[in-house]
Amino acid sequence: MSEAIYGPIATAIGAAIFGWLLLSGFKSGRLEWPYYAITLSGRRADQPSRFWVLAFAMGLLILMLIIGTIAQIAWPNGL
């Protein structure tokens, strides 16, 4: 497989995974971002600032992955 094929697939999967984490966090009120060494987490009820900072970080990452996926499809050979 060439990079023009698996690049957009990988970024779309990443966006889907983090989107699922963000939506499930909003539904449950507890946002978690699992990582190798630590898990970043925040509860909306008693840790609202941690919850919203983590939601902003995940949202920014999702946005960057979506833009990257679209850019890889629109310009497969770069700009």
All heavy atoms as a GROMACS GRO file, in nm:
protein
  610
    1MET      N    1   0.085  -0.119   0.000
    1MET     CA    2   0.000   0.000   0.000
    1MET      C    3   0.089   0.124   0.000
    1MET      O    4   0.189   0.130   0.068
    1MET     CB    5  -0.089   0.002   0.123
    1MET     CG    6  -0.204  -0.094   0.117
    1MET     SD    7  -0.289  -0.104   0.275
    1MET     CE    8  -0.415   0.017   0.254
    2SER      N    9   0.045   0.221  -0.071
    2SER     CA   10   0.124   0.343  -0.075
    2SER      C   11   0.083   0.438   0.038
    2SER      O   12  -0.021   0.422   0.102
    2SER     CB   13   0.106   0.413  -0.210
    2SER     OG   14  -0.019   0.475  -0.216
    3GLU      N   15   0.168   0.534   0.060
    3GLU     CA   16   0.143   0.632   0.166
    3GLU      C   17   0.017   0.713   0.138
    3GLU      O   18  -0.051   0.757   0.231
    3GLU     CB   19   0.263   0.724   0.179
    3GLU     CG   20   0.254   0.819   0.294
    3GLU     CD   21   0.380   0.903   0.306
    3GLU    OE1   22   0.489   0.846   0.313
    3GLU    OE2   23   0.366   1.025   0.308
    4ALA      N   24  -0.016   0.734   0.012
    4ALA     CA   25  -0.136   0.810  -0.023
    4ALA      C   26  -0.263   0.737   0.017
    4ALA      O   27  -0.368   0.798   0.030
    4ALA     CB   28  -0.138   0.838  -0.173
    5ILE      N   29  -0.253   0.607   0.040
    5ILE     CA   30  -0.371   0.530   0.079
    5ILE      C   31  -0.378   0.512   0.230
    5ILE      O   32  -0.481   0.538   0.292
    5ILE     CB   33  -0.372   0.392   0.010
    5ILE    CG1   34  -0.387   0.410  -0.141
    5ILE    CG2   35  -0.483   0.304   0.064
    5ILE    CD1   36  -0.371   0.284  -0.220
    6TYR      N   37  -0.268   0.468   0.293
    6TYR     CA   38  -0.276   0.439   0.435
    6TYR      C   39  -0.262   0.562   0.524
    6TYR      O   40  -0.299   0.558   0.641
    6TYR     CB   41  -0.178   0.329   0.477
    6TYR     CG   42  -0.032   0.364   0.471
    6TYR    CD1   43   0.028   0.440   0.570
    6TYR    CD2   44   0.048   0.319   0.367
    6TYR    CE1   45   0.162   0.472   0.566
    6TYR    CE2   46   0.183   0.350   0.362
    6TYR     CZ   47   0.240   0.426   0.462
    6TYR     OH   48   0.372   0.457   0.456
    7GLY      N   49  -0.213   0.674   0.473
    7GLY     CA   50  -0.204   0.797   0.552
    7GLY      C   51  -0.341   0.850   0.593
    7GLY      O   52  -0.367   0.871   0.712
    8PRO      N   53  -0.432   0.872   0.496
    8PRO     CA   54  -0.566   0.918   0.534
    8PRO      C   55  -0.643   0.818   0.618
    8PRO      O   56  -0.720   0.856   0.706
    8PRO     CB   57  -0.635   0.942   0.400
    8PRO     CG   58  -0.527   0.959   0.302
    8PRO     CD   59  -0.413   0.877   0.351
    9ILE      N   60  -0.621   0.690   0.594
    9ILE     CA   61  -0.690   0.588   0.674
    9ILE      C   62  -0.645   0.596   0.820
    9ILE      O   63  -0.727   0.592   0.912
    9ILE     CB   64  -0.666   0.448   0.616
    9ILE    CG1   65  -0.735   0.435   0.480
    9ILE    CG2   66  -0.716   0.341   0.711
    9ILE    CD1   67  -0.701   0.308   0.405
   10ALA      N   68  -0.514   0.610   0.842
   10ALA     CA   69  -0.462   0.617   0.978
   10ALA      C   70  -0.511   0.742   1.051
   10ALA      O   71  -0.550   0.734   1.169
   10ALA     CB   72  -0.309   0.614   0.975
   11THR      N   73  -0.511   0.857   0.984
   11THR     CA   74  -0.556   0.979   1.052
   11THR      C   75  -0.707   0.976   1.076
   11THR      O   76  -0.754   1.027   1.177
   11THR     CB   77  -0.515   1.104   0.973
   11THR    OG1   78  -0.564   1.094   0.839
   11THR    CG2   79  -0.365   1.123   0.972
   12ALA      N   80  -0.783   0.917   0.984
   12ALA     CA   81  -0.928   0.906   1.005
   12ALA      C   82  -0.959   0.814   1.123
   12ALA      O   83  -1.049   0.842   1.203
   12ALA     CB   84  -0.996   0.855   0.878
   13ILE      N   85  -0.883   0.705   1.136
   13ILE     CA   86  -0.903   0.615   1.250
   13ILE      C   87  -0.868   0.686   1.381
   13ILE      O   88  -0.939   0.673   1.481
   13ILE     CB   89  -0.821   0.485   1.232
   13ILE    CG1   90  -0.881   0.401   1.120
   13ILE    CG2   91  -0.814   0.406   1.361
   13ILE    CD1   92  -0.798   0.282   1.080
   14GLY      N   93  -0.759   0.762   1.380
   14GLY     CA   94  -0.722   0.839   1.499
   14GLY      C   95  -0.830   0.940   1.538
   14GLY      O   96  -0.864   0.954   1.655
   15ALA      N   97  -0.885   1.010   1.438
   15ALA     CA   98  -0.992   1.106   1.466
   15ALA      C   99  -1.115   1.036   1.521
   15ALA      O  100  -1.182   1.086   1.612
   15ALA     CB  101  -1.026   1.185   1.340
   16ALA      N  102  -1.146   0.918   1.467
   16ALA     CA  103  -1.263   0.843   1.515
   16ALA      C  104  -1.244   0.796   1.659
   16ALA      O  105  -1.336   0.805   1.741
   16ALA     CB  106  -1.289   0.724   1.423
   17ILE      N  107  -1.125   0.749   1.691
   17ILE     CA  108  -1.099   0.701   1.829
   17ILE      C  109  -1.110   0.815   1.929
   17ILE      O  110  -1.177   0.803   2.032
   17ILE     CB  111  -0.961   0.633   1.836
   17ILE    CG1  112  -0.964   0.500   1.763
   17ILE    CG2  113  -0.918   0.614   1.982
   17ILE    CD1  114  -0.829   0.435   1.745
   18PHE      N  115  -1.044   0.928   1.900
   18PHE     CA  116  -1.051   1.040   1.993
   18PHE      C  117  -1.190   1.103   1.996
   18PHE      O  118  -1.233   1.154   2.099
   18PHE     CB  119  -0.943   1.143   1.961
   18PHE     CG  120  -0.808   1.102   2.009
   18PHE    CD1  121  -0.710   1.062   1.920
   18PHE    CD2  122  -0.778   1.102   2.144
   18PHE    CE1  123  -0.585   1.023   1.964
   18PHE    CE2  124  -0.653   1.062   2.189
   18PHE     CZ  125  -0.557   1.023   2.099
   19GLY      N  126  -1.261   1.101   1.884
   19GLY     CA  127  -1.399   1.149   1.883
   19GLY      C  128  -1.488   1.062   1.970
   19GLY      O  129  -1.574   1.114   2.044
   20TRP      N  130  -1.468   0.931   1.965
   20TRP     CA  131  -1.544   0.840   2.050
   20TRP      C  132  -1.512   0.865   2.197
   20TRP      O  133  -1.602   0.866   2.281
   20TRP     CB  134  -1.512   0.696   2.011
   20TRP     CG  135  -1.576   0.597   2.101
   20TRP    CD1  136  -1.707   0.560   2.104
   20TRP    CD2  137  -1.512   0.524   2.205
   20TRP    NE1  138  -1.728   0.468   2.203
   20TRP    CE2  139  -1.610   0.444   2.266
   20TRP    CE3  140  -1.381   0.519   2.251
   20TRP    CZ2  141  -1.580   0.359   2.372
   20TRP    CZ3  142  -1.353   0.433   2.357
   20TRP    CH2  143  -1.452   0.355   2.415
   21LEU      N  144  -1.384   0.886   2.230
   21LEU     CA  145  -1.347   0.916   2.369
   21LEU      C  146  -1.412   1.045   2.417
   21LEU      O  147  -1.461   1.053   2.531
   21LEU     CB  148  -1.195   0.927   2.383
   21LEU     CG  149  -1.115   0.797   2.382
   21LEU    CD1  150  -0.966   0.828   2.377
   21LEU    CD2  151  -1.148   0.713   2.502
   22LEU      N  152  -1.414   1.147   2.330
   22LEU     CA  153  -1.473   1.275   2.369
   22LEU      C  154  -1.624   1.262   2.388
   22LEU      O  155  -1.678   1.311   2.488
   22LEU     CB  156  -1.442   1.380   2.262
   22LEU     CG  157  -1.483   1.523   2.292
   22LEU    CD1  158  -1.406   1.576   2.413
   22LEU    CD2  159  -1.458   1.612   2.173
   23LEU      N  160  -1.693   1.197   2.297
   23LEU     CA  161  -1.838   1.182   2.310
   23LEU      C  162  -1.876   1.096   2.430
   23LEU      O  163  -1.971   1.128   2.502
   23LEU     CB  164  -1.896   1.122   2.182
   23LEU     CG  165  -1.900   1.215   2.062
   23LEU    CD1  166  -1.955   1.143   1.940
   23LEU    CD2  167  -1.983   1.338   2.092
   24SER      N  168  -1.804   0.987   2.453
   24SER     CA  169  -1.836   0.904   2.569
   24SER      C  170  -1.806   0.979   2.699
   24SER      O  171  -1.875   0.959   2.799
   24SER     CB  172  -1.760   0.772   2.565
   24SER     OG  173  -1.622   0.793   2.578
   25GLY      N  174  -1.706   1.066   2.698
   25GLY     CA  175  -1.676   1.147   2.815
   25GLY      C  176  -1.785   1.249   2.844
   25GLY      O  177  -1.820   1.273   2.959
   26PHE      N  178  -1.842   1.309   2.739
   26PHE     CA  179  -1.951   1.403   2.759
   26PHE      C  180  -2.076   1.332   2.809
   26PHE      O  181  -2.150   1.385   2.891
   26PHE     CB  182  -1.983   1.479   2.631
   26PHE     CG  183  -1.893   1.598   2.607
   26PHE    CD1  184  -1.829   1.614   2.486
   26PHE    CD2  185  -1.873   1.693   2.704
   26PHE    CE1  186  -1.747   1.722   2.462
   26PHE    CE2  187  -1.790   1.802   2.683
   26PHE     CZ  188  -1.728   1.816   2.561
   27LYS      N  189  -2.100   1.211   2.761
   27LYS     CA  190  -2.218   1.137   2.804
   27LYS      C  191  -2.208   1.095   2.951
   27LYS      O  192  -2.304   1.104   3.025
   27LYS     CB  193  -2.237   1.013   2.718
   27LYS     CG  194  -2.288   1.041   2.580
   27LYS     CD  195  -2.306   0.913   2.503
   27LYS     CE  196  -2.348   0.941   2.361
   27LYS     NZ  197  -2.358   0.818   2.282
   28SER      N  198  -2.089   1.048   2.991
   28SER     CA  199  -2.073   0.996   3.126
   28SER      C  200  -2.038   1.103   3.228
   28SER      O  201  -2.052   1.081   3.348
   28SER     CB  202  -1.966   0.887   3.129
   28SER     OG  203  -1.838   0.942   3.105
   29GLY      N  204  -1.986   1.218   3.182
   29GLY     CA  205  -1.944   1.322   3.274
   29GLY      C  206  -1.802   1.303   3.326
   29GLY      O  207  -1.755   1.380   3.408
   30ARG      N  208  -1.733   1.201   3.279
   30ARG     CA  209  -1.594   1.174   3.318
   30ARG      C  210  -1.513   1.154   3.192
   30ARG      O  211  -1.532   1.056   3.120
   30ARG     CB  212  -1.586   1.051   3.406
   30ARG     CG  213  -1.446   1.027   3.458
   30ARG     CD  214  -1.448   0.922   3.568
   30ARG     NE  215  -1.326   0.929   3.645
   30ARG     CZ  216  -1.219   0.853   3.620
   30ARG    NH1  217  -1.222   0.768   3.521
   30ARG    NH2  218  -1.112   0.863   3.696
   31LEU      N  219  -1.424   1.245   3.165
   31LEU     CA  220  -1.344   1.243   3.045
   31LEU      C  221  -1.208   1.181   3.076
   31LEU      O  222  -1.141   1.223   3.171
   31LEU     CB  223  -1.326   1.385   2.993
   31LEU     CG  224  -1.286   1.405   2.849
   31LEU    CD1  225  -1.384   1.337   2.755
   31LEU    CD2  226  -1.281   1.553   2.817
   32GLU      N  227  -1.169   1.079   3.000
   32GLU     CA  228  -1.041   1.013   3.019
   32GLU      C  229  -0.965   1.008   2.888
   32GLU      O  230  -1.022   0.983   2.783
   32GLU     CB  231  -1.059   0.869   3.067
   32GLU     CG  232  -1.094   0.857   3.210
   32GLU     CD  233  -1.087   0.712   3.256
   32GLU    OE1  234  -1.085   0.622   3.172
   32GLU    OE2  235  -1.086   0.692   3.378
   33TRP      N  236  -0.833   1.032   2.899
   33TRP     CA  237  -0.745   1.021   2.784
   33TRP      C  238  -0.636   0.921   2.823
   33TRP      O  239  -0.537   0.956   2.884
   33TRP     CB  240  -0.686   1.156   2.751
   33TRP     CG  241  -0.601   1.160   2.629
   33TRP    CD1  242  -0.545   1.055   2.563
   33TRP    CD2  243  -0.562   1.276   2.557
   33TRP    NE1  244  -0.475   1.100   2.456
   33TRP    CE2  245  -0.483   1.234   2.450
   33TRP    CE3  246  -0.586   1.411   2.574
   33TRP    CZ2  247  -0.427   1.324   2.360
   33TRP    CZ3  248  -0.530   1.498   2.485
   33TRP    CH2  249  -0.453   1.456   2.378
   34PRO      N  250  -0.654   0.793   2.789
   34PRO     CA  251  -0.554   0.694   2.829
   34PRO      C  252  -0.423   0.716   2.755
   34PRO      O  253  -0.422   0.746   2.637
   34PRO     CB  254  -0.618   0.561   2.792
   34PRO     CG  255  -0.729   0.592   2.702
   34PRO     CD  256  -0.765   0.735   2.719
   35TYR      N  257  -0.314   0.702   2.826
   35TYR     CA  258  -0.181   0.722   2.771
   35TYR      C  259  -0.093   0.610   2.824
   35TYR      O  260  -0.131   0.539   2.916
   35TYR     CB  261  -0.129   0.860   2.812
   35TYR     CG  262  -0.008   0.908   2.737
   35TYR    CD1  263  -0.014   0.932   2.602
   35TYR    CD2  264   0.113   0.925   2.802
   35TYR    CE1  265   0.096   0.974   2.532
   35TYR    CE2  266   0.224   0.968   2.733
   35TYR     CZ  267   0.215   0.991   2.598
   35TYR     OH  268   0.324   1.032   2.529
   36TYR      N  269   0.025   0.592   2.770
   36TYR     CA  270   0.111   0.481   2.810
   36TYR      C  271   0.143   0.484   2.960
   36TYR      O  272   0.129   0.385   3.028
   36TYR     CB  273   0.240   0.482   2.730
   36TYR     CG  274   0.219   0.462   2.582
   36TYR    CD1  275   0.244   0.563   2.493
   36TYR    CD2  276   0.172   0.341   2.534
   36TYR    CE1  277   0.224   0.545   2.357
   36TYR    CE2  278   0.151   0.322   2.399
   36TYR     CZ  279   0.178   0.424   2.310
   36TYR     OH  280   0.158   0.406   2.178
   37ALA      N  281   0.190   0.595   3.009
   37ALA     CA  282   0.235   0.601   3.147
   37ALA      C  283   0.126   0.650   3.242
   37ALA      O  284   0.117   0.602   3.355
   37ALA     CB  285   0.356   0.693   3.158
   38ILE      N  286   0.044   0.747   3.200
   38ILE     CA  287  -0.058   0.804   3.287
   38ILE      C  288  -0.190   0.811   3.211
   38ILE      O  289  -0.196   0.795   3.090
   38ILE     CB  290  -0.018   0.946   3.334
   38ILE    CG1  291  -0.001   1.039   3.214
   38ILE    CG2  292   0.106   0.942   3.418
   38ILE    CD1  293   0.018   1.184   3.248
   39THR      N  294  -0.296   0.835   3.284
   39THR     CA  295  -0.427   0.860   3.223
   39THR      C  296  -0.473   0.997   3.267
   39THR      O  297  -0.489   1.022   3.386
   39THR     CB  298  -0.529   0.754   3.267
   39THR    OG1  299  -0.484   0.626   3.223
   39THR    CG2  300  -0.666   0.782   3.210
   40LEU      N  301  -0.489   1.086   3.172
   40LEU     CA  302  -0.541   1.219   3.203
   40LEU      C  303  -0.692   1.207   3.216
   40LEU      O  304  -0.758   1.147   3.132
   40LEU     CB  305  -0.506   1.317   3.090
   40LEU     CG  306  -0.357   1.330   3.059
   40LEU    CD1  307  -0.338   1.416   2.936
   40LEU    CD2  308  -0.285   1.391   3.177
   41SER      N  309  -0.747   1.262   3.323
   41SER     CA  310  -0.891   1.249   3.345
   41SER      C  311  -0.944   1.372   3.417
   41SER      O  312  -0.869   1.447   3.480
   41SER     CB  313  -0.922   1.124   3.427
   41SER     OG  314  -0.870   1.136   3.556
   42GLY      N  315  -1.074   1.391   3.405
   42GLY     CA  316  -1.142   1.499   3.475
   42GLY      C  317  -1.291   1.469   3.483
   42GLY      O  318  -1.349   1.418   3.388
   43ARG      N  319  -1.350   1.499   3.598
   43ARG     CA  320  -1.493   1.479   3.616
   43ARG      C  321  -1.563   1.613   3.610
   43ARG      O  322  -1.518   1.710   3.671
   43ARG     CB  323  -1.519   1.409   3.750
   43ARG     CG  324  -1.474   1.265   3.750
   43ARG     CD  325  -1.503   1.196   3.882
   43ARG     NE  326  -1.440   1.261   3.996
   43ARG     CZ  327  -1.315   1.239   4.035
   43ARG    NH1  328  -1.240   1.156   3.968
   43ARG    NH2  329  -1.266   1.300   4.140
   44ARG      N  330  -1.672   1.619   3.536
   44ARG     CA  331  -1.743   1.744   3.516
   44ARG      C  332  -1.802   1.799   3.645
   44ARG      O  333  -1.806   1.920   3.666
   44ARG     CB  334  -1.854   1.725   3.413
   44ARG     CG  335  -1.912   1.851   3.362
   44ARG     CD  336  -2.014   1.833   3.253
   44ARG     NE  337  -2.035   1.695   3.216
   44ARG     CZ  338  -2.107   1.657   3.114
   44ARG    NH1  339  -2.165   1.746   3.039
   44ARG    NH2  340  -2.124   1.530   3.086
   45ALA      N  341  -1.842   1.714   3.735
   45ALA     CA  342  -1.910   1.759   3.857
   45ALA      C  343  -1.814   1.827   3.956
   45ALA      O  344  -1.844   1.935   4.006
   45ALA     CB  345  -1.977   1.640   3.925
   46ASP      N  346  -1.701   1.763   3.985
   46ASP     CA  347  -1.613   1.819   4.087
   46ASP      C  348  -1.477   1.867   4.036
   46ASP      O  349  -1.401   1.925   4.112
   46ASP     CB  350  -1.592   1.719   4.202
   46ASP     CG  351  -1.532   1.589   4.153
   46ASP    OD1  352  -1.539   1.560   4.034
   46ASP    OD2  353  -1.478   1.514   4.238
   47GLN      N  354  -1.446   1.846   3.909
   47GLN     CA  355  -1.322   1.895   3.849
   47GLN      C  356  -1.353   1.961   3.714
   47GLN      O  357  -1.303   1.918   3.610
   47GLN     CB  358  -1.223   1.780   3.827
   47GLN     CG  359  -1.181   1.709   3.952
   47GLN     CD  360  -1.101   1.586   3.920
   47GLN    OE1  361  -1.119   1.523   3.816
   47GLN    NE2  362  -1.011   1.551   4.009
   48PRO      N  363  -1.432   2.066   3.713
   48PRO     CA  364  -1.475   2.122   3.583
   48PRO      C  365  -1.361   2.180   3.501
   48PRO      O  366  -1.362   2.169   3.378
   48PRO     CB  367  -1.577   2.229   3.621
   48PRO     CG  368  -1.547   2.263   3.762
   48PRO     CD  369  -1.491   2.139   3.824
   49SER      N  370  -1.262   2.240   3.565
   49SER     CA  371  -1.153   2.300   3.486
   49SER      C  372  -1.070   2.192   3.418
   49SER      O  373  -1.035   2.205   3.301
   49SER     CB  374  -1.065   2.389   3.574
   49SER     OG  375  -1.010   2.314   3.679
   50ARG      N  376  -1.038   2.083   3.488
   50ARG     CA  377  -0.964   1.972   3.426
   50ARG      C  378  -1.046   1.909   3.314
   50ARG      O  379  -0.992   1.872   3.210
   50ARG     CB  380  -0.929   1.866   3.529
   50ARG     CG  381  -0.818   1.909   3.621
   50ARG     CD  382  -0.786   1.804   3.722
   50ARG     NE  383  -0.732   1.685   3.656
   50ARG     CZ  384  -0.694   1.578   3.720
   50ARG    NH1  385  -0.706   1.571   3.852
   50ARG    NH2  386  -0.645   1.474   3.657
   51PHE      N  387  -1.176   1.896   3.336
   51PHE     CA  388  -1.263   1.836   3.236
   51PHE      C  389  -1.262   1.919   3.108
   51PHE      O  390  -1.243   1.866   2.998
   51PHE     CB  391  -1.406   1.826   3.292
   51PHE     CG  392  -1.505   1.768   3.195
   51PHE    CD1  393  -1.518   1.631   3.183
   51PHE    CD2  394  -1.584   1.850   3.116
   51PHE    CE1  395  -1.610   1.577   3.094
   51PHE    CE2  396  -1.675   1.797   3.027
   51PHE     CZ  397  -1.689   1.661   3.017
   52TRP      N  398  -1.280   2.050   3.120
   52TRP     CA  399  -1.289   2.134   3.001
   52TRP      C  400  -1.154   2.156   2.933
   52TRP      O  401  -1.148   2.169   2.811
   52TRP     CB  402  -1.357   2.267   3.035
   52TRP     CG  403  -1.502   2.246   3.061
   52TRP    CD1  404  -1.565   2.254   3.180
   52TRP    CD2  405  -1.602   2.205   2.966
   52TRP    NE1  406  -1.698   2.222   3.165
   52TRP    CE2  407  -1.723   2.193   3.036
   52TRP    CE3  408  -1.599   2.178   2.830
   52TRP    CZ2  409  -1.840   2.154   2.972
   52TRP    CZ3  410  -1.717   2.140   2.768
   52TRP    CH2  411  -1.835   2.128   2.839
   53VAL      N  412  -1.045   2.158   3.010
   53VAL     CA  413  -0.912   2.168   2.947
   53VAL      C  414  -0.884   2.040   2.868
   53VAL      O  415  -0.833   2.046   2.755
   53VAL     CB  416  -0.803   2.193   3.053
   53VAL    CG1  417  -0.664   2.171   2.996
   53VAL    CG2  418  -0.815   2.333   3.108
   54LEU      N  419  -0.917   1.927   2.924
   54LEU     CA  420  -0.898   1.801   2.853
   54LEU      C  421  -0.990   1.791   2.732
   54LEU      O  422  -0.948   1.742   2.626
   54LEU     CB  423  -0.922   1.685   2.949
   54LEU     CG  424  -0.886   1.546   2.900
   54LEU    CD1  425  -0.740   1.540   2.856
   54LEU    CD2  426  -0.911   1.445   3.010
   55ALA      N  427  -1.114   1.839   2.745
   55ALA     CA  428  -1.206   1.838   2.631
   55ALA      C  429  -1.153   1.929   2.520
   55ALA      O  430  -1.161   1.895   2.402
   55ALA     CB  431  -1.344   1.883   2.675
   56PHE      N  432  -1.097   2.045   2.557
   56PHE     CA  433  -1.041   2.135   2.456
   56PHE      C  434  -0.921   2.071   2.386
   56PHE      O  435  -0.907   2.079   2.264
   56PHE     CB  436  -1.000   2.268   2.521
   56PHE     CG  437  -0.932   2.362   2.427
   56PHE    CD1  438  -1.004   2.431   2.332
   56PHE    CD2  439  -0.795   2.378   2.431
   56PHE    CE1  440  -0.942   2.517   2.243
   56PHE    CE2  441  -0.731   2.463   2.344
   56PHE     CZ  442  -0.805   2.533   2.248
   57ALA      N  443  -0.834   2.005   2.463
   57ALA     CA  444  -0.717   1.941   2.404
   57ALA      C  445  -0.757   1.828   2.310
   57ALA      O  446  -0.702   1.815   2.200
   57ALA     CB  447  -0.626   1.887   2.515
   58MET      N  448  -0.854   1.748   2.351
   58MET     CA  449  -0.900   1.639   2.264
   58MET      C  450  -0.970   1.694   2.141
   58MET      O  451  -0.952   1.642   2.031
   58MET     CB  452  -0.992   1.545   2.341
   58MET     CG  453  -0.918   1.462   2.443
   58MET     SD  454  -1.027   1.353   2.534
   58MET     CE  455  -1.042   1.220   2.418
   59GLY      N  456  -1.048   1.799   2.158
   59GLY     CA  457  -1.115   1.860   2.044
   59GLY      C  458  -1.016   1.918   1.944
   59GLY      O  459  -1.034   1.906   1.823
   60LEU      N  460  -0.911   1.980   1.995
   60LEU     CA  461  -0.807   2.034   1.907
   60LEU      C  462  -0.735   1.922   1.831
   60LEU      O  463  -0.710   1.935   1.711
   60LEU     CB  464  -0.708   2.116   1.990
   60LEU     CG  465  -0.601   2.191   1.913
   60LEU    CD1  466  -0.664   2.295   1.822
   60LEU    CD2  467  -0.505   2.257   2.010
   61LEU      N  468  -0.706   1.813   1.900
   61LEU     CA  469  -0.642   1.700   1.834
   61LEU      C  470  -0.733   1.640   1.727
   61LEU      O  471  -0.687   1.608   1.617
   61LEU     CB  472  -0.605   1.594   1.938
   61LEU     CG  473  -0.537   1.470   1.884
   61LEU    CD1  474  -0.401   1.505   1.824
   61LEU    CD2  475  -0.522   1.367   1.992
   62ILE      N  476  -0.860   1.628   1.756
   62ILE     CA  477  -0.956   1.574   1.658
   62ILE      C  478  -0.963   1.666   1.538
   62ILE      O  479  -0.962   1.619   1.422
   62ILE     CB  480  -1.095   1.557   1.723
   62ILE    CG1  481  -1.091   1.447   1.828
   62ILE    CG2  482  -1.201   1.526   1.618
   62ILE    CD1  483  -1.212   1.445   1.919
   63LEU      N  484  -0.969   1.796   1.560
   63LEU     CA  485  -0.975   1.892   1.450
   63LEU      C  486  -0.850   1.882   1.362
   63LEU      O  487  -0.859   1.882   1.240
   63LEU     CB  488  -0.991   2.033   1.505
   63LEU     CG  489  -1.005   2.144   1.402
   63LEU    CD1  490  -1.132   2.126   1.322
   63LEU    CD2  491  -1.004   2.278   1.471
   64MET      N  492  -0.732   1.871   1.425
   64MET     CA  493  -0.608   1.860   1.348
   64MET      C  494  -0.604   1.730   1.268
   64MET      O  495  -0.560   1.728   1.153
   64MET     CB  496  -0.488   1.870   1.441
   64MET     CG  497  -0.469   2.008   1.496
   64MET     SD  498  -0.329   2.038   1.608
   64MET     CE  499  -0.255   1.886   1.640
   65LEU      N  500  -0.654   1.619   1.325
   65LEU     CA  501  -0.657   1.493   1.253
   65LEU      C  502  -0.755   1.498   1.135
   65LEU      O  503  -0.726   1.445   1.028
   65LEU     CB  504  -0.694   1.378   1.348
   65LEU     CG  505  -0.585   1.332   1.442
   65LEU    CD1  506  -0.642   1.240   1.549
   65LEU    CD2  507  -0.476   1.260   1.364
   66ILE      N  508  -0.868   1.564   1.153
   66ILE     CA  509  -0.965   1.577   1.044
   66ILE      C  510  -0.908   1.663   0.931
   66ILE      O  511  -0.919   1.628   0.813
   66ILE     CB  512  -1.098   1.634   1.096
   66ILE    CG1  513  -1.169   1.530   1.183
   66ILE    CG2  514  -1.188   1.677   0.981
   66ILE    CD1  515  -1.290   1.582   1.256
   67ILE      N  516  -0.844   1.773   0.967
   67ILE     CA  517  -0.783   1.859   0.865
   67ILE      C  518  -0.670   1.784   0.794
   67ILE      O  519  -0.657   1.793   0.671
   67ILE     CB  520  -0.731   1.990   0.928
   67ILE    CG1  521  -0.849   2.077   0.969
   67ILE    CG2  522  -0.640   2.066   0.833
   67ILE    CD1  523  -0.811   2.198   1.052
   68GLY      N  524  -0.593   1.706   0.868
   68GLY     CA  525  -0.487   1.627   0.806
   68GLY      C  526  -0.540   1.522   0.711
   68GLY      O  527  -0.484   1.498   0.604
   69THR      N  528  -0.651   1.458   0.748
   69THR     CA  529  -0.712   1.359   0.660
   69THR      C  530  -0.760   1.422   0.531
   69THR      O  531  -0.733   1.372   0.421
   69THR     CB  532  -0.830   1.290   0.732
   69THR    OG1  533  -0.784   1.231   0.853
   69THR    CG2  534  -0.893   1.184   0.644
   70ILE      N  535  -0.829   1.535   0.543
   70ILE     CA  536  -0.880   1.604   0.424
   70ILE      C  537  -0.765   1.653   0.337
   70ILE      O  538  -0.770   1.641   0.214
   70ILE     CB  539  -0.973   1.719   0.466
   70ILE    CG1  540  -1.100   1.662   0.530
   70ILE    CG2  541  -1.009   1.807   0.347
   70ILE    CD1  542  -1.187   1.764   0.598
   71ALA      N  543  -0.661   1.707   0.398
   71ALA     CA  544  -0.548   1.757   0.322
   71ALA      C  545  -0.475   1.644   0.250
   71ALA      O  546  -0.430   1.662   0.135
   71ALA     CB  547  -0.451   1.831   0.414
   72GLN      N  548  -0.464   1.527   0.311
   72GLN     CA  549  -0.398   1.414   0.246
   72GLN      C  550  -0.479   1.362   0.128
   72GLN      O  551  -0.422   1.314   0.030
   72GLN     CB  552  -0.375   1.301   0.345
   72GLN     CG  553  -0.268   1.330   0.446
   72GLN     CD  554  -0.251   1.217   0.545
   72GLN    OE1  555  -0.266   1.101   0.510
   72GLN    NE2  556  -0.222   1.251   0.668
   73ILE      N  557  -0.609   1.373   0.137
   73ILE     CA  558  -0.693   1.331   0.024
   73ILE      C  559  -0.692   1.435  -0.086
   73ILE      O  560  -0.683   1.402  -0.204
   73ILE     CB  561  -0.837   1.304   0.074
   73ILE    CG1  562  -0.837   1.181   0.166
   73ILE    CG2  563  -0.933   1.282  -0.042
   73ILE    CD1  564  -0.967   1.157   0.239
   74ALA      N  565  -0.699   1.563  -0.049
   74ALA     CA  566  -0.704   1.670  -0.149
   74ALA      C  567  -0.570   1.690  -0.219
   74ALA      O  568  -0.567   1.716  -0.338
   74ALA     CB  569  -0.749   1.800  -0.083
   75TRP      N  570  -0.460   1.679  -0.144
   75TRP     CA  571  -0.327   1.700  -0.201
   75TRP      C  572  -0.239   1.579  -0.169
   75TRP      O  573  -0.155   1.586  -0.079
   75TRP     CB  574  -0.263   1.827  -0.144
   75TRP     CG  575  -0.342   1.949  -0.173
   75TRP    CD1  576  -0.356   2.010  -0.293
   75TRP    CD2  577  -0.417   2.026  -0.080
   75TRP    NE1  578  -0.437   2.120  -0.280
   75TRP    CE2  579  -0.476   2.131  -0.150
   75TRP    CE3  580  -0.440   2.014   0.056
   75TRP    CZ2  581  -0.556   2.225  -0.088
   75TRP    CZ3  582  -0.522   2.107   0.118
   75TRP    CH2  583  -0.578   2.212   0.046
   76PRO      N  584  -0.254   1.469  -0.243
   76PRO     CA  585  -0.177   1.348  -0.210
   76PRO      C  586  -0.026   1.364  -0.230
   76PRO      O  587   0.052   1.292  -0.168
   76PRO     CB  588  -0.234   1.243  -0.303
   76PRO     CG  589  -0.297   1.318  -0.413
   76PRO     CD  590  -0.342   1.449  -0.356
   77ASN      N  591   0.018   1.456  -0.313
   77ASN     CA  592   0.161   1.477  -0.337
   77ASN      C  593   0.214   1.597  -0.263
   77ASN      O  594   0.326   1.641  -0.289
   77ASN     CB  595   0.188   1.492  -0.487
   77ASN     CG  596   0.152   1.366  -0.563
   77ASN    OD1  597   0.173   1.256  -0.512
   77ASN    ND2  598   0.096   1.381  -0.681
   78GLY      N  599   0.138   1.654  -0.173
   78GLY     CA  600   0.178   1.772  -0.097
   78GLY      C  601   0.140   1.899  -0.171
   78GLY      O  602   0.088   1.898  -0.282
   79LEU      N  603   0.167   2.012  -0.108
   79LEU     CA  604   0.136   2.139  -0.169
   79LEU      C  605   0.246   2.173  -0.264
   79LEU      O  606   0.249   2.238  -0.353
   79LEU     CB  607   0.121   2.249  -0.064
   79LEU     CG  608   0.000   2.232   0.028
   79LEU    CD1  609   0.004   2.336   0.138
   79LEU    CD2  610  -0.126   2.248  -0.050
   0.00000   0.00000   0.00000
